[in-house]
Amino acid sequence: MTVDESVLKNWFEELPIEKYQELVTSNDPETVENAPPNRIVGSPSLQLSVSCGPILRLLATLENNTNNYRGTILLVTSVNDERIASTNPDEPPQINYVAGPRLKNDAIGLSDDFSNGEFEVIKIYEEDGQIFWRFKIELLLKNYEQKVKYSINNEFNENFQFYIPSIDQSMNTMSYSCNGFSLGTDTKNFKGSLWLDVLRQHSKLPYHVMLGGGDQVYADSIKLECEPFKNWLENRHSSSTSHYTEEVAEAYGKFYLNLYLRWFGKGYWQGAAGKTIQSNFPNALAQIPSINIWDDHDIIDGFGSYKNKTMAHEMFKGVGSSAFKYYMLFQHHTPPGEDLSSEPQWVIGEKGSYIDKNSLSSYCRLGKSIAFIGFDCRIERTKYKVNSKKTYEILLNRMQKEVTNSNGDIKHFYVMLGVPIAYPRLVWVEAIMSSKLLAPLKYLAQKGYIAKGLVNEFDGAIELLDDLNDHWCAVGHKHERNNLMAEFFAFSAKNNVRITILSGDVHLCCIGRFKSNISRLHVNHEKHHNLNEQILNESDKDPNLIFNLISSAMTNAAPPDGMATLLNKRNKIHHFRHLRYVDEDMVPIFYNDTNGEPRDNVTFLNKRNYSDLIPVENIPQLAESLSNDSVERVYPGPSKDLRKVGNLKQEYDSSGLNVSYPIQKGSLLTRLHVEVDSVKPESETYEYQLYIPSLSK
């Protein structure tokens, strides 16, 4: 197969950000009655009606001491599009690819470093006139970073491309969650799109992978659009009984199928109070491979955290089963009934409580020195449990196996938990909302006499209680949470690997932190002060230093200022009792607002955002300085104010809250990209940064 010369000619062209900007500017959802039509893809004689896709998925790199790279591409085509000539629906589409160097200085000649081929395809599923095709990506890592361009039925375009790291490179990672609106959100003031900024950043320094931390789709509209479920909710407190029949299952399936086709396929969503078009979300799915976990909104708000009487009802359990099917299809390219044991990505836990499946966590090596594991914290969840002890044992054993097999190459381990594990305690709010004293008010609200929206329609509890019950520090989960963190501390110390936890869910951005603190355990004040100062100054040697990077929401509305203020007031230093030398706090980082003005609340910022983690070796302006003997230390804060040690006016903070971290080999630069103004379609962001050191002996 010869390489298309026109593809090589435009090989080093940048992404068309102006075109992506125009999509945001011109997309006014208020003028759109329905989702945009399917896209016609392919050369004139090979046209396809594409309902959804292409969606890239990353599976593995560097398996079994090889230089392999594995992934898949999902393409959903429709057989019922009158705009194209009738074709054989069983004729598979074709994806060809060309791989070559990302940078000009890595190219020897116009075609010497380019390879090409075809991705193998199979038909994995068909439903309601929609055919699901899965393409197998199998490539080899080289000694330079590669760009891979692909065509669908001979059509190349600017969205059909992705990047893979070199053999000795770790991946640039983007992390996000809460990619949708709550059902009652008025969307008219959200003219911007953070997906535009993702592509803008991607054009500067490519993301090799994006990690979905849950709520990649908001399925709460099942309460409005699915008649059997809607009728059950309206009549569940009367004498009427509902059963999960084949007809109900079909209606549930039709809802989730169409929800994904609209959102993942066109970026279109509609709720009770508005609609939105995020056209650059599908564009990002086509050029940044994904690894995802799920959370409640991928099913329905609060799934797993309601009372057992509600969760165990066959109509509610059916929602979970149906959501799981389409979550696997669209987010993991995996059809019903496929043998999961044959795919090394999966870490299979115990059977679910309300979904009749085993929990499915995901492992992936993100290049040379970084590993990732995403915990499934939803399938086994109940009000009093996130996962079983056996499942945690399986997960930790997999982490240990991968680190051992890497022969010391893995230096960082990303652990994705949908809900933050380092976060202010709100147990007192949980206690108030659970109080029996509120029973009369809840009864009146449930009957619709007062305060519509005070209670949820599922079990009559206070509406926000399911969110609080989801938290790791809720009464039902706190012991489990402490045991898990103790395991993480032990894992880091044993393996000399830095763990970083990635979370979302809470619709604002912040960074939780665990770190050693010897000072309060020693009698000799001067001695213990010096020891603690040494730990803070040598953070790269602290195995208990674990950051919880909390980035959300990508799309959803942020909570009001009052919530951020409440969290800040509840922000305290917690002494981790399972390991007496560890403290938990929140990192001060938001010294300036996105407009540059000083802030009083420096730990919580309630604006839409996403995050990324970049190995410092991948950043040209930093990589050149890593060979120097001197180590630069930088305080967390706005990127436009690097807060170097020499420029910081305040004295040493004895509480240890204000800590600088080194820029050295093995460090990660993590950035929170926070939206400046949600009304402006320019979708500009303001950056806050933190350097995460690798763990030194």
VOTI-735722 format. One record per residue (C-alpha): x negated, y, z. Coordinates in steps of 0.25 Angstrom, whole numbers, plus 2048, in hexadecimal, padded with zeros to 3 digits. Layout:
! VOTI-735722
+-----+-----+-----+
:   u :   v :   w :
+-----+-----+-----+
:   X :   Y :   Z :
...
+-----+-----+-----+
END
This chain:
! VOTI-735722
+-----+-----+-----+
:   u :   v :   w :
+-----+-----+-----+
: 800 : 800 : 800 :
: 7FA : 80D : 7FC :
: 7FB : 81A : 805 :
: 804 : 825 : 800 :
: 7FB : 830 : 7FC :
: 805 : 83B : 7FF :
: 805 : 835 : 80E :
: 7F6 : 836 : 80F :
: 7F6 : 844 : 809 :
: 7FF : 849 : 814 :
: 7F9 : 841 : 81F :
: 7F4 : 84B : 828 :
: 800 : 855 : 827 :
: 806 : 859 : 834 :
: 814 : 856 : 838 :
: 81F : 860 : 833 :
: 822 : 867 : 840 :
: 829 : 872 : 838 :
: 833 : 868 : 833 :
: 835 : 862 : 840 :
: 838 : 870 : 846 :
: 842 : 872 : 83B :
: 849 : 866 : 83F :
: 84B : 86C : 84D :
: 84F : 879 : 848 :
: 859 : 875 : 83E :
: 860 : 86A : 846 :
: 86C : 870 : 84D :
: 873 : 864 : 853 :
: 880 : 86D : 855 :
: 882 : 86D : 846 :
: 881 : 85E : 844 :
: 88D : 856 : 846 :
: 886 : 848 : 845 :
: 878 : 842 : 845 :
: 870 : 845 : 839 :
: 871 : 83B : 82E :
: 867 : 82F : 82C :
: 85A : 833 : 825 :
: 857 : 82E : 817 :
: 849 : 828 : 817 :
: 841 : 822 : 80C :
: 83D : 824 : 7FE :
: 849 : 826 : 7F4 :
: 849 : 818 : 7F0 :
: 848 : 813 : 7FE :
: 851 : 81C : 806 :
: 855 : 818 : 814 :
: 860 : 81E : 81D :
: 858 : 81F : 82B :
: 861 : 820 : 837 :
: 856 : 820 : 841 :
: 847 : 820 : 840 :
: 83C : 81E : 83D :
: 839 : 81C : 84C :
: 82B : 818 : 850 :
: 828 : 80F : 85C :
: 81A : 80C : 862 :
: 818 : 7FE : 867 :
: 809 : 7FC : 86A :
: 7FA : 7FF : 867 :
: 7ED : 7F8 : 86A :
: 7F4 : 7EB : 86D :
: 7EB : 7DF : 870 :
: 7DE : 7E7 : 86E :
: 7E2 : 7EA : 860 :
: 7E3 : 7F8 : 85A :
: 7F2 : 7F6 : 856 :
: 7FD : 800 : 856 :
: 80C : 7FA : 856 :
: 819 : 801 : 854 :
: 826 : 801 : 84D :
: 82F : 80A : 845 :
: 83E : 80A : 846 :
: 847 : 80E : 83A :
: 856 : 80D : 83A :
: 85D : 80E : 82C :
: 86B : 80F : 829 :
: 872 : 806 : 81E :
: 87E : 810 : 81D :
: 879 : 81D : 817 :
: 880 : 821 : 80A :
: 875 : 82B : 807 :
: 86B : 820 : 802 :
: 86D : 815 : 7F8 :
: 871 : 808 : 7FD :
: 865 : 7FF : 801 :
: 864 : 7F2 : 807 :
: 865 : 7F4 : 816 :
: 85C : 7E8 : 819 :
: 850 : 7EE : 810 :
: 846 : 7F3 : 81B :
: 841 : 801 : 81A :
: 832 : 802 : 818 :
: 828 : 80A : 820 :
: 81A : 80B : 81B :
: 80F : 812 : 822 :
: 801 : 81A : 820 :
: 7F8 : 81B : 82C :
: 7EC : 824 : 82C :
: 7E4 : 82E : 835 :
: 7EB : 839 : 83C :
: 7E0 : 843 : 83B :
: 7D8 : 847 : 82F :
: 7CB : 845 : 835 :
: 7CE : 836 : 837 :
: 7D0 : 834 : 828 :
: 7C5 : 82F : 81F :
: 7CC : 831 : 812 :
: 7DA : 833 : 80C :
: 7DE : 825 : 80D :
: 7D2 : 81D : 813 :
: 7D8 : 81D : 821 :
: 7E7 : 81B : 81D :
: 7EE : 80E : 81E :
: 7FC : 80A : 81A :
: 806 : 7FF : 81B :
: 815 : 7FC : 81E :
: 81C : 7FA : 82C :
: 823 : 7EC : 82D :
: 832 : 7EE : 82F :
: 83D : 7E5 : 834 :
: 84C : 7E7 : 836 :
: 84F : 7E6 : 845 :
: 85D : 7EA : 846 :
: 86A : 7EF : 83F :
: 876 : 7F5 : 844 :
: 882 : 7FE : 83F :
: 87B : 800 : 831 :
: 86E : 804 : 838 :
: 861 : 7FB : 835 :
: 855 : 7FB : 83F :
: 848 : 7F9 : 838 :
: 83B : 7F7 : 840 :
: 82D : 7F9 : 83A :
: 821 : 7F4 : 841 :
: 815 : 7FD : 842 :
: 808 : 7F6 : 843 :
: 7FB : 7FE : 841 :
: 7ED : 7FF : 846 :
: 7E6 : 80A : 84E :
: 7DA : 810 : 848 :
: 7CE : 818 : 84D :
: 7D6 : 825 : 84A :
: 7E4 : 829 : 84D :
: 7EE : 826 : 841 :
: 7FA : 82C : 83B :
: 804 : 822 : 835 :
: 80E : 827 : 82A :
: 819 : 81E : 826 :
: 824 : 81E : 81B :
: 832 : 819 : 81B :
: 836 : 813 : 80E :
: 82B : 81B : 807 :
: 82F : 828 : 80E :
: 824 : 82F : 816 :
: 827 : 83C : 81E :
: 821 : 844 : 829 :
: 828 : 83C : 834 :
: 824 : 82E : 830 :
: 816 : 82E : 837 :
: 810 : 82B : 845 :
: 802 : 82A : 84B :
: 7FA : 81F : 852 :
: 7ED : 821 : 85A :
: 7DF : 81D : 858 :
: 7DA : 810 : 85E :
: 7D3 : 818 : 869 :
: 7DF : 822 : 86B :
: 7EA : 823 : 875 :
: 7F8 : 828 : 870 :
: 7FD : 836 : 871 :
: 80B : 834 : 878 :
: 818 : 83C : 879 :
: 822 : 839 : 884 :
: 830 : 83D : 885 :
: 83E : 83A : 88B :
: 84C : 83F : 88B :
: 84E : 840 : 87C :
: 85C : 844 : 87B :
: 867 : 84C : 882 :
: 870 : 849 : 88E :
: 87E : 847 : 889 :
: 884 : 854 : 88E :
: 878 : 85D : 88A :
: 87B : 869 : 882 :
: 871 : 869 : 877 :
: 873 : 876 : 870 :
: 867 : 87D : 877 :
: 85D : 872 : 873 :
: 858 : 877 : 866 :
: 84A : 872 : 868 :
: 845 : 864 : 866 :
: 839 : 85E : 86E :
: 837 : 854 : 863 :
: 832 : 85F : 85A :
: 827 : 862 : 864 :
: 824 : 854 : 865 :
: 821 : 854 : 856 :
: 81A : 861 : 857 :
: 810 : 85B : 861 :
: 80F : 84E : 859 :
: 80A : 856 : 84D :
: 7FF : 85C : 856 :
: 7FA : 84F : 85D :
: 802 : 843 : 859 :
: 80A : 83A : 863 :
: 807 : 82C : 861 :
: 813 : 827 : 869 :
: 81F : 82D : 870 :
: 825 : 827 : 87D :
: 834 : 828 : 880 :
: 836 : 828 : 88E :
: 845 : 825 : 88E :
: 852 : 82C : 889 :
: 84D : 82C : 87B :
: 85C : 82D : 877 :
: 867 : 832 : 880 :
: 873 : 828 : 87F :
: 87C : 82E : 889 :
: 886 : 832 : 87E :
: 88B : 823 : 87E :
: 895 : 829 : 888 :
: 89A : 831 : 87D :
: 898 : 82A : 870 :
: 89B : 81B : 874 :
: 8AA : 819 : 876 :
: 8A9 : 80C : 87E :
: 89F : 812 : 888 :
: 8A6 : 81F : 889 :
: 8B4 : 818 : 88C :
: 8AD : 810 : 896 :
: 8A8 : 81C : 89D :
: 8B5 : 823 : 89D :
: 8BD : 817 : 8A2 :
: 8B3 : 810 : 8AB :
: 8BA : 815 : 8B8 :
: 8C8 : 810 : 8B3 :
: 8CD : 802 : 8B3 :
: 8C8 : 801 : 8A5 :
: 8BD : 7F7 : 8A2 :
: 8B3 : 7F7 : 897 :
: 8AA : 7EB : 892 :
: 89E : 7EB : 88A :
: 8A3 : 7E4 : 87D :
: 89C : 7E3 : 870 :
: 8A4 : 7EF : 86B :
: 89F : 7F7 : 876 :
: 891 : 7F2 : 874 :
: 892 : 7F6 : 865 :
: 897 : 804 : 869 :
: 88B : 806 : 872 :
: 882 : 801 : 867 :
: 888 : 80B : 85D :
: 886 : 816 : 867 :
: 877 : 813 : 86A :
: 874 : 810 : 85B :
: 879 : 81D : 856 :
: 873 : 825 : 862 :
: 865 : 820 : 85E :
: 868 : 822 : 84F :
: 86B : 830 : 851 :
: 861 : 834 : 85C :
: 855 : 82C : 857 :
: 859 : 82D : 849 :
: 85D : 83B : 847 :
: 85A : 842 : 855 :
: 869 : 845 : 856 :
: 871 : 844 : 864 :
: 87E : 849 : 868 :
: 883 : 84A : 876 :
: 890 : 84F : 87E :
: 88B : 85E : 87D :
: 882 : 85F : 871 :
: 879 : 858 : 866 :
: 86B : 859 : 862 :
: 862 : 855 : 856 :
: 854 : 852 : 859 :
: 84F : 84F : 84B :
: 840 : 84E : 84F :
: 843 : 843 : 859 :
: 844 : 839 : 84D :
: 838 : 840 : 846 :
: 830 : 83D : 853 :
: 835 : 82E : 854 :
: 82F : 82C : 845 :
: 821 : 831 : 848 :
: 81E : 82E : 857 :
: 81F : 820 : 85C :
: 828 : 81E : 868 :
: 828 : 815 : 874 :
: 834 : 817 : 87D :
: 83A : 813 : 88A :
: 849 : 816 : 88D :
: 851 : 81D : 898 :
: 860 : 81E : 89C :
: 864 : 828 : 890 :
: 85F : 81E : 886 :
: 86B : 816 : 88C :
: 874 : 81F : 893 :
: 871 : 829 : 89E :
: 86E : 823 : 8AB :
: 86E : 814 : 8A7 :
: 869 : 80B : 8B2 :
: 86B : 815 : 8BD :
: 87A : 814 : 8BF :
: 881 : 80C : 8C9 :
: 880 : 7FD : 8C7 :
: 890 : 7FD : 8C5 :
: 88E : 806 : 8B9 :
: 881 : 800 : 8B3 :
: 886 : 7F2 : 8B4 :
: 893 : 7F5 : 8AC :
: 893 : 7EE : 89E :
: 896 : 7FA : 897 :
: 88A : 802 : 89D :
: 881 : 7F6 : 89C :
: 885 : 7F5 : 88D :
: 880 : 804 : 88B :
: 872 : 7FF : 890 :
: 872 : 7F3 : 887 :
: 876 : 7FB : 87B :
: 86C : 806 : 87E :
: 861 : 7FC : 880 :
: 863 : 7F6 : 872 :
: 862 : 803 : 86A :
: 857 : 808 : 873 :
: 84F : 7FC : 86F :
: 853 : 7FE : 860 :
: 850 : 80D : 85F :
: 845 : 80F : 869 :
: 83E : 802 : 868 :
: 841 : 7FD : 85A :
: 846 : 7F0 : 861 :
: 853 : 7E9 : 85D :
: 85C : 7E0 : 866 :
: 857 : 7D2 : 868 :
: 848 : 7D5 : 864 :
: 83E : 7CD : 86D :
: 838 : 7D7 : 875 :
: 82D : 7CE : 87B :
: 826 : 7CE : 86D :
: 823 : 7DD : 86E :
: 817 : 7E1 : 878 :
: 81C : 7EF : 87A :
: 828 : 7EA : 883 :
: 826 : 7E8 : 892 :
: 832 : 7E0 : 896 :
: 838 : 7E1 : 8A4 :
: 843 : 7DB : 8AB :
: 852 : 7DA : 8A7 :
: 85A : 7E7 : 8A8 :
: 865 : 7EA : 8B2 :
: 86F : 7F0 : 8A9 :
: 869 : 7ED : 89B :
: 868 : 7DE : 898 :
: 859 : 7E0 : 893 :
: 84C : 7DF : 899 :
: 845 : 7ED : 89C :
: 83C : 7F0 : 890 :
: 830 : 7F9 : 893 :
: 826 : 7FD : 888 :
: 816 : 7FC : 888 :
: 80D : 802 : 87E :
: 7FE : 805 : 87D :
: 7FD : 814 : 878 :
: 7F0 : 813 : 872 :
: 7E2 : 811 : 878 :
: 7E4 : 815 : 887 :
: 7F2 : 817 : 889 :
: 7FD : 80D : 88C :
: 80C : 80F : 88E :
: 817 : 808 : 895 :
: 826 : 80D : 895 :
: 82E : 807 : 8A0 :
: 83C : 803 : 89D :
: 843 : 809 : 8A9 :
: 851 : 808 : 8A4 :
: 855 : 7F9 : 8A1 :
: 853 : 7F4 : 8B0 :
: 857 : 801 : 8B6 :
: 862 : 801 : 8C1 :
: 865 : 80C : 8CB :
: 85B : 805 : 8D5 :
: 850 : 7FF : 8CB :
: 849 : 804 : 8BF :
: 841 : 7F7 : 8BC :
: 83F : 7EA : 8C3 :
: 832 : 7E6 : 8CA :
: 830 : 7DB : 8C0 :
: 831 : 7E5 : 8B5 :
: 827 : 7EF : 8BB :
: 81D : 7E3 : 8BD :
: 81F : 7E0 : 8AE :
: 81C : 7EE : 8AA :
: 810 : 7F0 : 8B3 :
: 80A : 7E3 : 8AF :
: 80B : 7E7 : 8A0 :
: 804 : 7F4 : 8A4 :
: 7F9 : 7ED : 8AA :
: 7F8 : 7E3 : 89F :
: 7F6 : 7EE : 895 :
: 7EC : 7F6 : 89D :
: 7E4 : 7E9 : 89F :
: 7E4 : 7E5 : 890 :
: 7E0 : 7F3 : 88C :
: 7D2 : 7F1 : 892 :
: 7D2 : 7FE : 899 :
: 7D6 : 806 : 88D :
: 7E4 : 80A : 893 :
: 7E2 : 817 : 89B :
: 7F0 : 81C : 89C :
: 7FD : 815 : 89E :
: 80A : 81D : 89B :
: 816 : 817 : 8A2 :
: 823 : 81C : 89D :
: 82F : 81D : 8A7 :
: 83B : 824 : 8A2 :
: 83E : 82B : 8B0 :
: 833 : 832 : 8B7 :
: 82D : 82B : 8C3 :
: 826 : 837 : 8C9 :
: 830 : 841 : 8CB :
: 837 : 84A : 8D6 :
: 840 : 842 : 8E0 :
: 84F : 844 : 8DE :
: 853 : 83A : 8E8 :
: 85B : 844 : 8F0 :
: 863 : 848 : 8E4 :
: 866 : 839 : 8E1 :
: 86B : 838 : 8F0 :
: 874 : 843 : 8EE :
: 87A : 83E : 8E1 :
: 87C : 830 : 8E7 :
: 883 : 835 : 8F4 :
: 890 : 830 : 8F8 :
: 894 : 83E : 8FB :
: 895 : 841 : 8ED :
: 89F : 836 : 8EA :
: 8AC : 83F : 8EA :
: 8A5 : 849 : 8E0 :
: 8A1 : 83D : 8D7 :
: 8AF : 837 : 8D7 :
: 8B5 : 845 : 8D3 :
: 8AA : 847 : 8C8 :
: 8AC : 839 : 8C3 :
: 8BB : 83B : 8C2 :
: 8B8 : 848 : 8BA :
: 8BE : 852 : 8C4 :
: 8B1 : 859 : 8C8 :
: 8A3 : 85B : 8C3 :
: 8A3 : 854 : 8B5 :
: 896 : 84E : 8B3 :
: 892 : 84D : 8C2 :
: 893 : 83E : 8C1 :
: 890 : 834 : 8B6 :
: 89A : 82C : 8AF :
: 894 : 81E : 8B2 :
: 894 : 81C : 8C1 :
: 899 : 82A : 8C6 :
: 88C : 82E : 8CD :
: 886 : 83C : 8CC :
: 881 : 83E : 8BE :
: 873 : 841 : 8C1 :
: 871 : 835 : 8CA :
: 86E : 82B : 8BF :
: 862 : 834 : 8BC :
: 85D : 834 : 8CA :
: 85F : 825 : 8CB :
: 856 : 824 : 8BF :
: 84A : 82A : 8C6 :
: 83F : 822 : 8CC :
: 840 : 829 : 8D9 :
: 84F : 826 : 8DA :
: 852 : 81E : 8E7 :
: 855 : 811 : 8DF :
: 847 : 812 : 8D7 :
: 83D : 819 : 8E0 :
: 837 : 80C : 8E6 :
: 836 : 806 : 8D8 :
: 82F : 813 : 8D4 :
: 825 : 813 : 8DF :
: 821 : 805 : 8DC :
: 81F : 808 : 8CD :
: 816 : 814 : 8D0 :
: 80E : 80C : 8DA :
: 80C : 801 : 8CE :
: 808 : 80D : 8C5 :
: 7FD : 812 : 8CF :
: 7F8 : 804 : 8D1 :
: 7F7 : 802 : 8C2 :
: 7F0 : 80F : 8BF :
: 7E5 : 80C : 8CA :
: 7E3 : 7FD : 8C6 :
: 7E2 : 800 : 8B7 :
: 7DC : 80E : 8B7 :
: 7E7 : 812 : 8AE :
: 7EF : 820 : 8AF :
: 7FE : 81E : 8AF :
: 807 : 829 : 8AA :
: 816 : 828 : 8AB :
: 81F : 82E : 8A0 :
: 82D : 832 : 8A4 :
: 839 : 83A : 89F :
: 848 : 83B : 8A3 :
: 848 : 847 : 8AC :
: 84A : 852 : 8A1 :
: 83E : 85A : 8A5 :
: 82F : 859 : 8A5 :
: 825 : 857 : 8B1 :
: 819 : 84E : 8B5 :
: 81A : 845 : 8C1 :
: 80D : 841 : 8C7 :
: 807 : 836 : 8D1 :
: 7F9 : 838 : 8D6 :
: 7F0 : 834 : 8E2 :
: 7F0 : 83D : 8EE :
: 7E7 : 838 : 8F9 :
: 7E8 : 845 : 901 :
: 7F3 : 842 : 90A :
: 7EE : 835 : 910 :
: 7E1 : 83A : 916 :
: 7DE : 841 : 923 :
: 7D2 : 849 : 91F :
: 7D8 : 854 : 917 :
: 7CC : 859 : 910 :
: 7C8 : 84B : 90C :
: 7D6 : 847 : 906 :
: 7D7 : 855 : 8FF :
: 7CA : 852 : 8F8 :
: 7CE : 844 : 8F5 :
: 7DB : 849 : 8EF :
: 7D5 : 854 : 8E7 :
: 7CB : 84A : 8E1 :
: 7D7 : 841 : 8DD :
: 7DD : 84D : 8D6 :
: 7D0 : 851 : 8CF :
: 7CE : 843 : 8CA :
: 7DC : 840 : 8C6 :
: 7D6 : 837 : 8BB :
: 7D2 : 82D : 8C6 :
: 7E0 : 82D : 8CD :
: 7E7 : 820 : 8CA :
: 7F4 : 826 : 8D1 :
: 7F5 : 831 : 8C7 :
: 801 : 82E : 8BF :
: 809 : 839 : 8B7 :
: 818 : 838 : 8B4 :
: 81A : 840 : 8A7 :
: 828 : 844 : 8A7 :
: 82D : 84A : 899 :
: 83C : 84C : 896 :
: 845 : 84F : 890 :
: 841 : 84F : 881 :
: 84F : 853 : 87D :
: 858 : 854 : 889 :
: 85B : 861 : 890 :
: 852 : 864 : 89C :
: 858 : 865 : 8AA :
: 85B : 873 : 8B0 :
: 851 : 87B : 8B7 :
: 857 : 877 : 8C4 :
: 853 : 869 : 8C3 :
: 845 : 86C : 8C0 :
: 845 : 875 : 8CC :
: 84B : 86A : 8D5 :
: 841 : 860 : 8D0 :
: 835 : 86A : 8D3 :
: 83B : 86C : 8E1 :
: 83B : 85D : 8E3 :
: 82D : 85B : 8DE :
: 824 : 856 : 8E9 :
: 818 : 84E : 8EB :
: 81C : 840 : 8EE :
: 813 : 836 : 8F5 :
: 813 : 829 : 8EE :
: 815 : 81F : 8FA :
: 812 : 813 : 8F2 :
: 804 : 818 : 8F0 :
: 800 : 822 : 8FB :
: 7F6 : 829 : 8F3 :
: 7FF : 82D : 8E8 :
: 807 : 83A : 8E7 :
: 812 : 83D : 8DD :
: 815 : 84B : 8D8 :
: 819 : 853 : 8CB :
: 80E : 85A : 8C3 :
: 80E : 86A : 8C3 :
: 80E : 86D : 8B4 :
: 818 : 877 : 8AF :
: 811 : 884 : 8B4 :
: 817 : 88B : 8A8 :
: 824 : 88A : 8A1 :
: 825 : 887 : 892 :
: 826 : 896 : 890 :
: 819 : 898 : 898 :
: 81F : 89E : 8A4 :
: 81B : 899 : 8B2 :
: 823 : 88E : 8B9 :
: 826 : 88C : 8C7 :
: 82B : 87D : 8C5 :
: 81E : 877 : 8C0 :
: 822 : 868 : 8C1 :
: 82F : 867 : 8B9 :
: 833 : 86E : 8AC :
: 841 : 86B : 8A7 :
: 83F : 86D : 898 :
: 840 : 863 : 88D :
: 832 : 85C : 88A :
: 82A : 850 : 886 :
: 81C : 84C : 889 :
: 80F : 846 : 883 :
: 803 : 83F : 887 :
: 7F6 : 841 : 87F :
: 7E9 : 83B : 882 :
: 7DF : 846 : 883 :
: 7D6 : 83F : 879 :
: 7E1 : 841 : 86E :
: 7E1 : 850 : 870 :
: 7D6 : 856 : 867 :
: 7D3 : 863 : 86F :
: 7D1 : 85A : 87C :
: 7CA : 84E : 876 :
: 7BE : 856 : 873 :
: 7BC : 85A : 881 :
: 7BD : 84C : 887 :
: 7AF : 849 : 886 :
: 7AA : 854 : 88F :
: 7A6 : 851 : 89D :
: 7AE : 85C : 8A3 :
: 7BD : 858 : 8A6 :
: 7C7 : 863 : 8A4 :
: 7D3 : 862 : 8AE :
: 7E0 : 868 : 8AB :
: 7ED : 86B : 8B4 :
: 7FA : 866 : 8AF :
: 802 : 872 : 8A9 :
: 806 : 879 : 89C :
: 7FD : 876 : 890 :
: 7FB : 885 : 88E :
: 7F5 : 887 : 89C :
: 7EB : 87B : 89D :
: 7EA : 87E : 8AC :
: 7DB : 87A : 8AD :
: 7D4 : 879 : 8BA :
: 7CC : 886 : 8B8 :
: 7D9 : 88E : 8B4 :
: 7E2 : 88A : 8C0 :
: 7E3 : 895 : 8CA :
: 7E9 : 88D : 8D5 :
: 7E0 : 885 : 8DF :
: 7E0 : 876 : 8E1 :
: 7EE : 871 : 8E4 :
: 7EC : 868 : 8F1 :
: 7F9 : 862 : 8EE :
: 7F4 : 85C : 8E1 :
: 7FF : 860 : 8D9 :
: 7F7 : 869 : 8CF :
: 7EC : 85F : 8C9 :
: 7E4 : 861 : 8BD :
: 7E1 : 855 : 8B4 :
: 7D5 : 852 : 8AB :
: 7D4 : 852 : 89C :
: 7CB : 846 : 89A :
: 7CA : 83A : 891 :
: 7D6 : 831 : 894 :
: 7DF : 83D : 898 :
: 7ED : 83F : 893 :
: 7F3 : 84D : 88F :
: 801 : 84C : 893 :
: 80A : 858 : 88E :
: 818 : 85B : 891 :
: 81E : 862 : 885 :
: 829 : 86B : 88B :
: 834 : 872 : 882 :
: 833 : 881 : 882 :
: 841 : 884 : 87E :
: 84B : 87A : 87A :
: 853 : 884 : 872 :
: 848 : 887 : 868 :
: 847 : 87D : 85D :
: 838 : 880 : 85C :
: 837 : 875 : 868 :
: 82A : 87B : 86D :
: 824 : 875 : 87A :
: 81B : 879 : 885 :
: 810 : 86F : 88A :
: 80D : 86B : 898 :
: 801 : 862 : 89A :
: 7FA : 858 : 8A3 :
: 7EE : 850 : 8A1 :
: 7EF : 841 : 8A6 :
: 7E1 : 83B : 8A9 :
: 7DE : 82D : 8A7 :
: 7DA : 825 : 8B3 :
: 7CB : 824 : 8B6 :
: 7C5 : 81A : 8BF :
+-----+-----+-----+
END
